[in-house]
Amino acid sequence: MAKQVTSENQEDIDAMIRAADRGELIHHTEAAVRRDPGAPLLTDEQAASLMAQSMARLDKLEKQRAEAWTARRTWRVRVPEDLDDKASRLAKKEGIPKSAIIRKAVARYVQDTDKQPTTA
């Protein structure tokens, strides 16, 4: 059953279109809603319903990610000004706090280090 397009749905759709135009949308495989490529074109109501489903899944995933990344320790780190500027710009671009950028960087470094063969 198709959902009715409401002003709230339309605002979400318009926001997604603006984000896509700015190149800010990411593809998240767990939030994707798939359908048969040979199926007939969707009506506006069906498209809105699919977008709402996908957004609900993405919201759930984002909440799970936020819970997983809840800080348990606080670090005090000194960095050069140019690195701070770059981290600030990246955080603004991704729409996340600078501390999240730092956590992601450390997590990637640890992951890459764990992949390196150990010498015994």
C-alpha positions in Angstrom: 0.0 0.0 0.0 1.4 3.4 -1.1 1.9 6.2 1.4 0.4 9.5 0.9 2.9 12.3 0.2 2.6 14.8 3.0 4.3 18.2 3.4 6.7 16.5 5.9 7.6 13.8 3.3 8.0 16.4 0.7 10.4 18.4 2.9 12.5 15.3 3.4 12.4 14.5 -0.3 13.4 18.1 -1.1 16.2 18.0 1.5 17.5 14.8 -0.1 17.5 16.3 -3.5 19.4 19.3 -2.3 22.0 17.1 -0.6 22.3 15.0 -3.7 22.9 18.1 -5.8 25.7 19.1 -3.4 27.2 15.6 -3.6 26.6 14.9 0.1 24.5 11.7 -0.2 26.3 8.5 0.6 25.2 5.0 -0.5 24.7 2.8 2.5 24.1 -0.8 1.5 22.2 -1.6 4.7 19.8 1.3 4.2 19.2 0.6 0.5 15.7 -0.5 -0.7 16.0 -2.6 -3.7 13.4 -3.5 -6.3 13.3 -5.3 -9.6 15.0 -3.2 -12.3 12.4 -4.4 -14.8 9.5 -3.2 -12.7 7.2 -0.4 -14.0 8.1 3.2 -13.0 7.1 4.2 -9.5 4.3 6.7 -8.7 5.2 9.7 -6.6 3.5 8.1 -3.6 5.4 4.8 -4.1 8.7 6.7 -4.4 8.0 8.7 -1.3 7.2 5.5 0.5 10.4 3.8 -0.5 12.4 6.9 0.4 10.7 7.0 3.8 11.6 3.3 4.4 15.2 3.9 3.4 15.4 7.0 5.6 14.0 5.1 8.5 16.6 2.3 8.0 19.4 4.9 7.7 18.2 6.7 10.9 18.3 3.4 12.8 21.8 2.7 11.5 23.0 6.1 12.4 21.6 5.7 16.0 23.3 2.4 16.3 26.6 3.9 15.0 26.3 6.8 17.5 25.7 4.4 20.4 28.7 2.3 19.3 30.9 5.4 19.2 29.9 6.8 22.5 33.1 8.2 24.1 34.2 6.3 27.1 37.6 8.2 27.6 38.7 11.7 26.9 42.1 12.3 25.2 44.0 15.6 25.2 46.0 15.8 22.1 48.1 18.6 20.7 48.2 18.9 16.9 49.7 21.4 14.5 47.4 24.2 13.4 47.3 23.1 9.8 46.2 19.6 10.8 43.5 21.1 13.1 42.3 23.3 10.2 42.1 20.2 7.9 40.3 18.2 10.5 37.8 21.0 11.1 37.1 21.4 7.3 36.6 17.7 7.0 34.3 17.5 10.0 32.2 20.4 8.6 32.1 18.8 5.1 30.9 15.4 6.6 28.6 17.1 9.1 30.1 15.4 12.1 32.1 16.6 15.1 35.8 16.9 14.8 36.2 14.2 17.6 34.4 11.8 15.3 37.0 12.5 12.6 39.7 11.7 15.1 38.1 8.5 16.3 37.7 7.4 12.6 41.3 8.2 11.9 42.6 6.3 14.9 40.3 3.3 14.2 41.5 3.1 10.6 45.2 3.4 11.8 44.6 0.6 14.3 42.8 -1.6 11.7 45.7 -1.0 9.2 48.3 -1.8 11.8 46.5 -5.0 12.8 46.6 -6.1 9.1 50.4 -5.8 8.9 52.3 -9.1 9.4 54.0 -9.4 12.7 57.6 -10.3 12.9 58.6 -12.9 15.5 
